[in-house]
Amino acid sequence: MIAVDDATPTLGAAPACRVLGLSRASLYRGRRPAAVARLRPAPPRALDPIERQRVTATIGLNGISLARTSDGEPHMRVRRE
């Protein structure tokens, strides 16, 4: 990427990328500043931590983690102490 940046002023972006075998999209994507990760706000109807703990205790999810696999199937795993 540095070599393309060095060659761009004299050759131009397209020829420099072609010679070095780099996609122009990769060049421009690398120049863009990194996106800042933002925290998502909690939904207005979200349970507070105490209510959430009470609900999970009521339905018996203590010690069980729920997740989805890469193909979207639900998966339960029991945590062993």
C-alpha positions in Angstrom: 0.0 0.0 0.0 2.9 2.4 0.8 4.4 1.7 -2.6 1.2 2.6 -4.4 0.9 5.8 -2.3 4.5 6.7 -3.3 3.9 6.0 -7.0 0.5 7.6 -7.3 1.7 11.3 -7.7 3.9 10.4 -10.7 1.9 7.6 -12.3 -1.6 8.1 -11.1 -3.7 5.7 -9.0 -4.9 3.4 -11.7 -1.5 2.6 -13.4 0.2 2.4 -10.0 -2.3 -0.2 -8.8 -2.2 -2.1 -12.0 1.6 -2.4 -11.9 1.7 -3.5 -8.3 -1.4 -5.8 -8.6 -3.5 -3.9 -6.1 -7.2 -3.2 -6.5 -8.0 0.5 -6.7 -10.9 -0.1 -4.3 -8.5 -1.5 -1.7 -6.3 1.6 -2.2 -9.2 4.0 -1.6 -10.6 1.9 1.2 -7.3 2.0 3.0 -7.1 5.8 2.7 -10.5 6.2 4.4 -10.4 6.8 8.2 -11.4 3.9 10.3 -15.1 3.9 11.4 -15.7 4.8 15.0 -17.6 2.1 16.8 -20.6 3.5 18.5 -22.6 1.9 21.3 -26.1 1.2 20.4 -28.6 2.8 22.8 -30.7 0.5 24.9 -34.2 0.0 23.6 -36.8 2.1 25.5 -38.6 -1.1 26.7 -35.4 -3.0 27.7 -35.3 -4.6 31.1 -33.0 -3.2 33.7 -30.3 -5.6 35.0 -32.3 -6.6 38.2 -35.4 -7.4 36.1 -33.4 -9.3 33.6 -31.8 -11.4 36.3 -35.2 -12.1 37.9 -36.6 -13.2 34.5 -33.7 -15.5 33.7 -34.0 -17.0 37.2 -37.7 -17.5 36.7 -37.5 -19.3 33.4 -34.5 -21.3 34.5 -31.7 -20.0 32.3 -29.1 -19.6 35.1 -26.0 -21.4 33.9 -27.2 -21.7 30.3 -26.0 -19.5 27.4 -28.2 -19.1 24.3 -26.6 -18.3 21.0 -27.1 -18.9 17.2 -24.7 -20.9 15.1 -23.3 -19.6 11.9 -26.1 -21.1 9.9 -28.7 -19.4 12.1 -29.7 -22.4 14.2 -30.4 -21.9 17.9 -27.8 -23.4 20.2 -27.9 -23.9 24.0 -24.8 -24.5 26.1 -24.7 -25.3 29.8 -21.9 -23.6 31.6 -20.1 -26.0 34.0 -18.8 -24.5 37.2 
